[in-house]
Amino acid sequence: MWQLFILLHAALASVSTTFQRWVLKDKSVVPEYFSAWFQIAGAVIFGILWLIVRGFSIPDVSGYWQNILLSGVLYAAGTIFIFKALQKGEASKFTVIFSLQSLFAIAAAYFFLGESLLLFQWIGVFIILLSVILISFTPDSLSFDKDEIFAVLAAMCFGFARVNDKFIIGQMDLYLYLFIGFLIPGIILFMAYPKALTKYKTFFKKEMLQKLSISGFIYSLAILALYYALSMTQSSQVIAASVAGVVFTELLGIFVLKERKNIRAKIFGTILVGIGLVLISMPLN
């Protein structure tokens, strides 16, 4: 069952990412500011869901408030590192390096949650990583400089945060955590980029508000599917499989954004992802 949720997550996250890429093609939209308001949009959506589904109730988080704060810091820092990596770096290189989040997650899950993968599942992980490299590789991808260091740091933050989330959702209501999980990074991003607050009129215009709402709603569904998958099996399996979303995003880029470069590799990479997902999804015993 978790495999269906991870496929749903990959598909919805790809649609949301493609939509955001389309929005950000407008040079008047500052990516850092958009991300800060995007986090708040997610918080509003999950706040409403929490109130509708669970009603207003404040749980006792005294035993794991540090984990909640840690996730907020990791996601906010990871987002900042993403922008730093993409400011001057190549998007194709970033895609390859950021997919390493699965390896950071697997390592963290092993040390902190006692999770481990079998040999054929490791093969599946590396097949998916190979597919990401295949569709994103360019001759410039072999170089490594400061931009790539930021990409590695972003991958590490997101990989560790996902594993920390696995622990948290075992302790508290999922909808409430997702509300907090979007709100804290949003607040931190506003602290890092205070000018984003002064641009509120831009993001409250009807057209931009519609774009934020659509993107936020689709991504919220994607995150909900991911966390349902996390609640069903090992975080290392789920996070490794979720990297497949990169390939779905590239395929959507072909058909929606007309990005036809490297099209054969992208199709072959999609086939590899299918094989990798089958191997990762196999039972642990």
N, C-alpha and C positions, 0 to 999 in steps of 0.2 A: 504493500500500500504506500509506503514512503516514497517509492520510486515514482508513483503518479504525482505526488505532491512536488517532488523535485523537478519533474518535467514541466509541471504547471508553473513552478517558480521560474525556471529557465526561460520558458516562453514569455511569461508576463514581464519579467525583468528585461528581456531583450526588447520587447515592445516599448517599455518605459524608457530604456536607454536610448533607443533609436529616436523616440519622440523628443527626448532632451537634447540629443545631438542636433536635431532639426531646429529646436528653439534656440540653441546656442550658436547656430550659424548667423543669427542676427548679432552683428558686432556691437550693437548698443547694449546688449545684455552681458553684464559682468558675471563670469562663472561663479566666483566666490560668493557674490551677493545672492545669486540665484540659488545656490546650494543652501545658504543659511535660511532663506525663506521656504525652500523646499522641505527642509527639516521641520519647520514650524507647521507647514501644510500637513505633513505626515502626522505630527503630534495632534493636530486638530481632528484629523480623520479617526485616529485610534482613540482619542479622548471621547469622541462621540460614540464610537463602537463600544467602548468600555461602559459608558453610562447606559447605553441601550441594552447591552447583553447582560451586564453584571449589576448595574445599579451603582450608586455612589457608596463605596466602602473603602476605607483606608486600611491596608494590611499592616502587620507588624514586620518591618524589614530590618529590625535591629541586628539580625544575625548575618545579613548579607548586603547591607547598604554599600559596603566597600566595593562589592562586585558590580553593583548598579552604576556607581560613580566611575569605576574603572572602564566599563563598557562605553560610557559616554565620552570619556577622555580619549579612549582608543579610536572610536569612530570619528570624533572631531579632528584628532591629530592625523588620522589616516586620510581624511578628506583634504586637509591642508597639504599633506605630502603629495596627494594626487595632483592638486593644482600646481604645486612647485615642480613636479615631474613633467607636467604637460606644458608649462610656460614656454620652454625652449626645446623640450625633447620631442622625439617622434612618437606619435600615437601608437604605431605598430610595435615599437620597442616596448612601450609601456604595457601594452596588452600582454605581451609574452612574459615580462617580469612580474606583473601583477598577478598572473595566474599561479605564481609560487605561493600565494596565500594558502593554497591547499596543503602544501608541505609544512608550512608553519603551523597550520591548524592540526595536522596529523601529529606533529612533534608535541604540541601543547596538550593534545588529548591523551597522548601516551603518558606524559609526565604528570599531568594534573588530574586526569579522569581514569587513568589505567586502561585506556582503549588501545587496541592494536588491530592491524589488518593482516590478512592472510596473503600468501605469495601472489595468487592470481588477482587479488584486489589491488596489490601494489602495481602489478602489470597494467591493470585498468587505469590506475592513476597516471602512470607514465604515458600510456597511449593517449589519454585526453590532453596531457601537457604537450605531447608531441604534435597533436592536431592544432593546438593553439599556436605553437611555434610555426607550424607549416603554413597556416593562413596569414600569419602576421609578419613573417620573416622578410626582411629587405637586406641588401648588402650593408647598409649602415647599422644593422642590428648587432653587429659584432663588436662595435665600440662600446666603451663603458665609462661614463663620467658622472658628474654630480647629479644630473637629472635622473640617471638610473639608480643612484643611491637613494634618492627620494622615492622612486618607484618600489624599491625593495622595502623601505621603511613603511610605505603604505600597505604593501602586501602583508608585512609582519603584523601591523596594527589590526587589519581586518581579519587575518587568520586567528590571532589570539582572541579578538573580541567575539568571534563566532563561538569559540569553545567556551569562553566565559558565559556567553548567553545560554549555552546548553545547561550549565549549572543553574543559572538564574531561573529559567522557565520550569525547572523542576521544583522551585521553591515558591513561586508566586503566580498570580493570574497572568496569562499570556497577554491579554488586551491591555491591562494596566502597564505591564512591563514595556510593551511596544509604544504606548503613549509616552512613558518616561524615556524610553530608548531613543525616540525622535526628539523629544524636548531638550534633553541635556546637551546633545551635540549642537543643536540649533543655538542654544544660549551661548555655548563656548565659541561657536563660529561668529556670532554677533560681537562677542568680546574681542575676537581676533581681528574682525573686520567691522569696526563700529560704523563705518560709512554706509554699511548695508542698511542700517536703521534709518538713515537720512533719506534713503531712496525708496521709502515705503510707498510713496505715491505712484512710482513706476510699477510696483508689484500689485497695487490695488486697482490699477486700471482694468477695465472689463476684459480686454483681450489677454493680458498677462495673467490675470486671475484665473481665467479659463484654462490657460496652458498649465499653470501650477496645479490646478485642481485635477485636471485630467491625468497629468503625469504622476501626481501624488497618489491619486486613487489607484491607478494601475500598479504602481510600485508597492503600495500598501498591500494589495492583494498578493503580489509576488512575495513580499516578506512574510505575510501570513502563511502562505504555502510552505515557505522555507522552514518556518518555526514549527509548523505541524510535523514536517518531516523530521526535524531535529528531536521532537518529542517521542518519535517512534523507534529510532535506532541510533547507532553511534554517530557522534558528531563528525568523526573522521570520514566516514562513508558519505554522509550528506554533503559536507563542504567540498570534498574531492569531486563529487558528481556535479555540484552546482557550477563548477568552472566551465562545464559544457555550455553554459549560457553565453559565453564569449563567442562561440561558433554560431549560435543562433542569431546573435546580434549582427555578426558579419553577414549572414545570409539575408537578414532583413535589410541590411545596408545595400545589398545587391538589388533587391526588388523595390524597396521604398525610396532610398536615397540615390539610386542609380550608381552605386559605387562598384563598378565592374572589374576593377583591378584585381589580378590574382584569382580569377573566378574558378579556374579548375582546381587550384589548391584548396579553395574554400569548400567546394563540393566534396573533394576527397577527404578533407578534414572532418566534414560532417559524418561521413561513413565511419571514420576512425572513432569519433565521439560515441557513436552508437555501440561499437564494439567495446569501448572502454566502460560505458555505462552498464552493459550487461555483466562484465567482469566484476565491477565494484558492487553491483547489486546482489551478487551471489551470497547465500547464507554464510554466516560466520562459523557454523558448526554443522 
